[in-house]
């Protein structure tokens, strides 16, 4: 049950990251989950572990990391399309 909760929270974090910067994550739900997990890792590396914990994720660093990941992925995909 904990793994399912982590998937849900990771997906929501990835979705919120895309929603904040106004760009969609490619891959739909799976892309949101991946962006949430990678964003949580990146946020904890850059900012450390602080804030509320939900589903094993520190929400504030994970959200900031997801915003960075979604922004970078959108930049890379835009440059590939050209």
N, C-alpha and C positions, 0 to 999 in steps of 0.2 A: 504494500500500500504506500510505503514511503517513496518508492521509485515513481509511482504514478503521480504522486503529489509533486515530486521534483519536476516531472515532465510538464505538468500543468503550470506550475509557477515559472519555469523556464520559458514556456510558450507565451505567457502573459508578459513577462519582462521583455522578450523579443518584440512582441506586438506593440508594447508601449514605446519601446525605443524607435520603432519605425513610425509610430503615430506622432511622436514628439518632433521628429525632423521632417515629417511629411513625405516619406518615401517608403515604398513597400519592400519587404524582404522577399527576394525570389525564393520560390519553393513552398509558399503557402505556410501551412501549419508546421511542417517539418523545418522549414527555413526559420520560422520564429523560434522554435525550440532550440535549434542550433545557435542562432544569434543570442538567445538568452543564456545558454550554457557558456559559449565563448565570451560573451560580454561579462558574465559573472566572474570568469577566470581572469579576464583582462582587468576588470575593475578591482579585483582583490589584489592583483599584482601592482597596479598603479597606485591605488588609494588605501590598501590595507583592508582590514576587517572591522567595520563599525556599522552602527545602525541596527534597525530591527532585522530579525532573521525569520524568514518564512520559507518552509520547505528546504532548508539547508542553504539558502541563499541570503547573503547580506544584501538587502534590497537597494540601498543607495549606491554602493559601488557597482552592483550588477546592472542597475539601470543606466548609469553613466557609461559603463563599459559597453552595454548593448547599443547605446546611441553612437558610440565611436565605431563599433563593428558595422552597424547598418550604414553609416555614412561612408566608411571605407569601401564596403562591398558595392554600394551604389556608384561610387566614383570609378571603381575598377570596371564594373559592368558597362558603364557609360563610355569609358575609353575603349573598351573592346568592341563595342557596337560601331564605333567610327572607323 
